[in-house]
Amino acid sequence: MLLILSQGVSDRARVLAGKATIALKLPVSLQIVLRALIEEGLKRSHPSFLANVADQARAVRHKRHAARRASVEGVAGIDGPQGRRR
């Protein structure tokens, strides 16, 4: 599974892993923290959780659309094997 996180979210999860390691006196990895957060999140059906899911889905759709548009514009600007611009 591939999980893409912003640097801020990743940093916060790492801090949480460090605090858990100290509190539990056990090694707690970032993966363990993320697994626990996902499991806890799946137990809830709070409106703010669903709003966050919707925001995430819209952001992914927007990024994919922008990437496709940039890819098509890059290809459309080249004419033939010589690579001359139109």
MODELLER restraints for C-alpha pairs under 7 A, 6 or more apart:
rsr = mdl.restraints
at = mdl.atoms
rsr.add(forms.Gaussian(group=physical.xy_distance, feature=features.Distance(at['CA:13:A'], at['CA:30:A']), mean=6.49, stdev=0.5))
rsr.add(forms.Gaussian(group=physical.xy_distance, feature=features.Distance(at['CA:13:A'], at['CA:33:A']), mean=6.73, stdev=0.5))
rsr.add(forms.Gaussian(group=physical.xy_distance, feature=features.Distance(at['CA:14:A'], at['CA:30:A']), mean=5.78, stdev=0.5))
rsr.add(forms.Gaussian(group=physical.xy_distance, feature=features.Distance(at['CA:17:A'], at['CA:28:A']), mean=5.47, stdev=0.5))
rsr.add(forms.Gaussian(group=physical.xy_distance, feature=features.Distance(at['CA:17:A'], at['CA:29:A']), mean=5.90, stdev=0.5))
rsr.add(forms.Gaussian(group=physical.xy_distance, feature=features.Distance(at['CA:17:A'], at['CA:30:A']), mean=5.84, stdev=0.5))
rsr.add(forms.Gaussian(group=physical.xy_distance, feature=features.Distance(at['CA:17:A'], at['CA:33:A']), mean=6.04, stdev=0.5))
rsr.add(forms.Gaussian(group=physical.xy_distance, feature=features.Distance(at['CA:20:A'], at['CA:28:A']), mean=6.38, stdev=0.5))
rsr.add(forms.Gaussian(group=physical.xy_distance, feature=features.Distance(at['CA:21:A'], at['CA:27:A']), mean=5.16, stdev=0.5))
rsr.add(forms.Gaussian(group=physical.xy_distance, feature=features.Distance(at['CA:21:A'], at['CA:28:A']), mean=5.15, stdev=0.5))
rsr.add(forms.Gaussian(group=physical.xy_distance, feature=features.Distance(at['CA:77:A'], at['CA:85:A']), mean=5.87, stdev=0.5))
rsr.add(forms.Gaussian(group=physical.xy_distance, feature=features.Distance(at['CA:77:A'], at['CA:86:A']), mean=6.26, stdev=0.5))
rsr.add(forms.Gaussian(group=physical.xy_distance, feature=features.Distance(at['CA:78:A'], at['CA:84:A']), mean=5.96, stdev=0.5))
rsr.add(forms.Gaussian(group=physical.xy_distance, feature=features.Distance(at['CA:78:A'], at['CA:85:A']), mean=5.12, stdev=0.5))
rsr.add(forms.Gaussian(group=physical.xy_distance, feature=features.Distance(at['CA:78:A'], at['CA:86:A']), mean=6.60, stdev=0.5))
rsr.add(forms.Gaussian(group=physical.xy_distance, feature=features.Distance(at['CA:79:A'], at['CA:85:A']), mean=5.95, stdev=0.5))
rsr.add(forms.Gaussian(group=physical.xy_distance, feature=features.Distance(at['CA:79:A'], at['CA:86:A']), mean=6.13, stdev=0.5))
